[in-house]
Amino acid sequence: MPHVVNDPLAVELEAYNRAFSELELPWRWDADTFRELLNAAHDRDFIGVYVERTRPHLLRVYEKAFLRNLVLEAKERCMRDRAA
């Protein structure tokens, strides 16, 4: 029987990581990274904070909002697929 995760934060973290994989982004967040982002991103713009801190070179090519929206759309799709 597969292990079912019911912790909402763990589910969200899993969805982010699946979105990164789907988008072929070489990112993988662990629980510590996600907790740090939860504390740092008061507006819940986890992608924006993450990119500013760890991938600032991407902001020379992409708008922060573009990256955020791209990942959030994929994350929401992953969450819908999980719920189905």
Secondary structure by P-SEA (a helix, b strand, c coil): cccccccaaaaaaaaaaaaaaaacccccccaaaaaaaaacccccaaaaaaaacccccccccccaaaaaaaaaaaaaaaaaaaac
